[in-house]
Amino acid sequence: MRAPTVDRGHHRVLVVEDDDTIGRHLRTGLLSNDYAATWSRTGAGALTEAARSRYDVLLLDLGLPDMDGLDIARTLRARHPDLLIIILTARTDDIDVIAGLDAGADDYLVKPFSLSVLLARLRAHLRRRTVTSPPQDPIHLGDLVLDTTARRCLLNNEELRLRPKEFDLLAVLAQRTGEAIARETLMSEVWDENWFGSTKTLDVTMAALRRRLAEAAAASPPPARLPRITTLRGHGYRLEY
């Protein structure tokens, strides 16, 4: 088995892709855009590499020869909460996308995709992660408390663990309780003002957020008072309490 191929740059990216043509294309493109690229062709090799070095980004193919890509996403998300995980997949069904996001991915790209789209997605995500905001008071919505400064969400004093984009989405809605917020506004504020690509990520993330809130409410001592997220067809969403 060949060792991972590594080059130095600014942000460190671990590419997990068993297709030689795609792997070489990604490595070359990342290198030419000032990313450090480490390319692993197997899931086992990727886990070994991730344990050996710190990475900012994981580009993960799901169809690997030795492991399920979703298992890799779950493992590395648990070990590295701040790792940006983008799934590369030929699967387009909502259930497959939801499975990837539930496994810990921040985003997904459907094959075939252009390098320019991938680079735009990377820039968008990395820009969002460098933005800092002044401290704000916790937001109280019934039994739900959202502390945007500490990035904590509590339901009846029990912490509700949300994925980063789920938390960001809830925060934007909570800061404008009762307002109708357009899809484009949510994409701009939760992902990036220069976001390039499908807004399906918003729908999948919203569905996952609703599911986590419902599950937390069901597990909490009744009655758990939660805000309601209403879909505004043709426009966006509104959080109500």
C-alpha positions in Angstrom: 0.0 0.0 0.0 1.3 3.4 -0.9 1.8 6.0 1.8 -0.3 9.1 1.9 1.0 11.9 -0.3 1.6 15.2 1.6 2.4 18.8 0.6 2.7 21.9 2.7 0.5 24.9 2.6 -1.8 27.1 4.7 -4.8 25.0 5.9 -4.2 21.3 6.3 -6.6 19.1 4.3 -6.9 15.4 4.5 -8.3 13.9 1.3 -9.8 10.4 1.5 -10.4 9.1 -2.0 -9.7 5.8 -3.5 -10.1 6.9 -7.1 -6.6 7.8 -8.4 -7.8 10.3 -11.0 -10.0 12.2 -8.5 -7.4 12.0 -5.8 -4.6 13.4 -7.9 -6.9 16.2 -9.2 -7.9 17.2 -5.7 -4.4 17.1 -4.4 -3.0 19.2 -7.3 -5.9 21.7 -7.1 -5.5 22.2 -3.3 -1.8 22.6 -3.5 -2.0 25.2 -6.2 -4.4 27.2 -4.0 -2.2 27.2 -1.0 -3.7 24.3 1.0 -1.6 21.5 2.5 -2.9 18.3 0.9 -2.6 14.8 2.4 -4.1 12.1 0.3 -5.1 8.7 1.7 -6.7 6.0 -0.5 -8.2 4.0 2.3 -10.3 4.6 5.4 -7.7 2.8 7.7 -5.0 5.0 6.3 -7.0 8.2 6.9 -7.7 7.3 10.5 -4.0 6.6 11.0 -3.1 9.9 9.4 -5.7 11.9 11.4 -4.3 10.4 14.6 -0.8 11.4 13.7 -1.3 15.0 12.6 -3.8 17.8 13.1 -6.0 18.7 10.1 -8.4 21.6 9.5 -10.5 19.9 6.8 -11.5 16.4 5.8 -12.7 15.7 2.3 -14.2 12.3 2.5 -15.4 9.9 -0.2 -18.1 7.5 1.1 -17.4 4.7 -1.3 -14.1 3.4 0.1 -12.8 -0.2 -0.4 -12.1 -1.0 3.2 -14.5 1.0 5.4 -17.8 2.8 5.4 -17.2 6.5 5.0 -19.9 7.3 7.5 -18.0 5.4 10.2 -15.0 7.5 9.4 -17.0 10.7 9.7 -18.4 9.6 13.1 -15.1 8.6 14.4 -13.2 11.7 13.4 -16.1 14.0 14.5 -16.0 12.5 18.0 -12.2 12.9 18.1 -11.9 16.3 16.5 -15.1 18.4 17.2 -13.7 21.4 15.2 -12.7 19.5 12.1 -14.5 20.7 8.9 -15.9 17.6 7.2 -17.1 17.7 3.7 -18.4 14.5 2.1 -17.8 13.7 -1.5 -20.5 11.5 -2.8 -22.4 10.2 -5.8 -25.5 9.7 -3.7 -28.1 12.3 -4.1 -31.1 11.0 -2.2 -32.1 13.1 0.9 -31.8 10.0 3.1 -28.2 9.6 2.1 -27.4 13.3 2.6 -29.1 13.3 6.0 -27.1 10.2 7.0 -23.9 12.0 6.1 -24.7 15.1 8.1 -25.9 13.1 11.0 -22.6 11.3 11.0 -20.9 14.6 11.6 -20.3 16.1 8.2 -20.7 19.9 7.8 -21.4 19.8 4.1 -21.5 17.5 1.0 -20.6 17.7 -2.6 -22.2 15.5 -5.3 -19.9 13.9 -7.8 -19.0 15.0 -10.4 -18.2 18.4 -9.1 -15.8 21.1 -10.3 -12.7 22.2 -8.4 -13.9 25.8 -8.4 -17.1 24.8 -6.5 -15.1 22.8 -4.0 -12.7 25.7 -3.4 -15.6 28.1 -3.0 -17.2 25.9 -0.4 -13.9 25.6 1.5 -13.4 29.4 1.5 -17.0 29.9 2.7 -16.7 27.5 5.6 -13.3 28.6 6.7 -14.3 32.3 6.6 -17.3 31.5 8.8 -15.0 29.8 11.3 -12.7 32.9 11.7 -15.5 35.3 12.4 -15.8 36.4 16.0 -18.7 38.2 17.6 -18.9 40.3 20.8 -20.3 38.6 23.9 -24.1 38.4 24.0 -26.6 37.6 26.7 -28.2 34.1 26.6 -31.5 33.8 24.7 -34.4 32.3 26.7 -37.1 30.6 24.7 -39.3 28.8 27.2 -37.2 25.9 28.6 -34.6 26.3 25.9 -31.6 28.6 26.6 -29.2 29.4 23.8 -25.8 30.9 24.8 -24.2 32.1 21.6 -21.1 33.3 23.4 -20.3 29.9 25.0 -22.0 28.1 22.0 -24.2 26.1 24.4 -27.8 25.0 24.0 -29.6 23.9 27.2 -33.1 22.4 27.6 -34.2 22.3 31.2 -30.6 22.7 32.2 -29.5 19.7 30.2 -27.0 20.4 27.4 -28.3 19.7 23.9 -25.5 18.8 21.6 -25.9 20.4 18.2 -23.7 20.2 15.2 -22.0 23.5 14.4 -24.3 24.5 11.5 -27.4 23.4 13.5 -26.3 25.7 16.3 -25.6 28.6 13.9 -29.0 28.1 12.2 -30.8 28.1 15.5 -28.9 31.1 16.7 -29.9 33.2 13.6 -33.6 32.2 14.0 -33.6 32.8 17.8 -32.0 36.3 17.5 -35.0 37.2 15.3 -37.8 35.4 17.0 -41.1 36.1 15.2 -39.5 37.4 12.0 -39.8 35.8 8.6 -36.3 35.0 7.5 -35.6 34.3 3.8 -33.7 31.3 2.7 -31.0 33.5 1.0 -30.5 35.4 4.3 -30.0 32.1 6.3 -27.6 30.8 3.7 -25.6 34.1 3.9 -25.5 34.3 7.7 -25.1 30.6 8.5 -22.9 29.6 5.6 -21.4 32.6 3.8 -22.5 35.7 1.9 -20.5 34.4 -1.1 -22.0 30.8 -0.8 -21.9 29.1 -4.2 -24.0 26.0 -4.8 -27.3 24.3 -3.8 -29.3 25.5 -0.9 -30.4 21.9 -0.2 -27.8 21.9 2.6 -30.1 24.4 4.4 -33.1 22.0 4.1 -31.2 19.0 5.4 -29.7 21.0 8.3 -33.1 22.4 9.2 -34.6 18.9 9.2 -31.8 17.6 11.5 -32.2 20.6 13.8 -36.0 20.0 14.2 -35.4 16.3 14.8 -32.8 17.0 17.5 -35.1 19.5 19.3 -38.0 17.1 19.1 -35.9 14.2 20.5 -34.6 16.4 23.3 -38.1 17.5 24.2 -39.3 13.9 24.3 -36.4 12.9 26.6 -36.9 15.9 28.9 -39.4 16.0 31.9 -42.8 17.1 30.4 -44.0 19.5 29.5 -40.9 20.8 27.7 -41.6 24.3 26.3 -39.8 24.7 23.0 -40.0 27.3 20.2 -41.5 26.2 17.0 -39.8 26.6 13.6 -42.4 27.3 10.9 -41.7 26.8 7.2 -42.8 29.7 5.0 -43.2 28.1 1.6 -41.5 30.1 -1.2 -39.7 32.3 1.3 -37.9 30.7 4.3 -38.5 30.1 8.0 -39.8 31.7 11.2 -39.1 30.8 14.8 -42.0 31.3 17.1 -42.5 31.1 20.8 
